[in-house]
Amino acid sequence: MDQKAHWENIYTGKQPNEVSWTQEVPEISLALIREMNLPKSARIIDIGGGDSKLVDFLLREGYEDITVLDISEKALERAQKRLGVLAEKVTWIVSDITTFNPTNTYDLWHDRAAFHFMTTSEQIEKYLRIAKQAVKGYMTIGTFSYDGPTKCSGLTIKQYDETALAAQLSNGFTKIKCITEEHITPFNTRQHFLFCTFKATSGQP
């Protein structure tokens, strides 16, 4: 099963309370975004956003230019249905991040869901090439940490610590800060995440 079919199957067959990544309130992501003091007109993209509620909170806080990208059309449909008429204020993109062709640049690139699924050097290079092209401000990446899971949704992931993630993004991005999170899943299990915020290196193309 290819990546898109895998995720379409997940979002067709399982509800939010049946998948480990669900957060009722994405507290860490919101805290990091607030620290950036971005204007409400800032262009924000959530990579692998699926049916995450981050977009709900960003709209509630007054951000006016939000894009959600996910490989699963079904996931985005679920988010749109949840938001109702508010979904019209959001740009929705169905795409594999490694084949995404951004036509805009972004003040904030947020990713709590996609980067740790990049397990080969080729996938990582494609992701970072696209990110360097698109990000003109900040990047927030959330990945599983070294003491987190080794798989998610049946797929192998790549774990990181602060040093490894900063090194991976060093060509194009400067680390600002990293924090860890103990995520409590809907099944009441614990998963350890690493969140790091970066700033795009000035002068990059």
Secondary structure, DSSP 8 states (H G I E B T S, - for coil): --HHHHHHHHHHH--GGGSTT--SS-HHHHHHHHHTT--TT-EEEEET-TT-SHHHHHHHTT--EEEEEES-HHHHHHHHHHHGGGGGGEEEEE--GGG---SS-EEEEEESSSGGG--SHHHHHHHHHHHHHHEEEEEEEEEEBTTS-SEETTEE---B-HHHHHHHTTTTEEEEEEEEEEEE-TTS-EEEEEEEEEEE-TT--
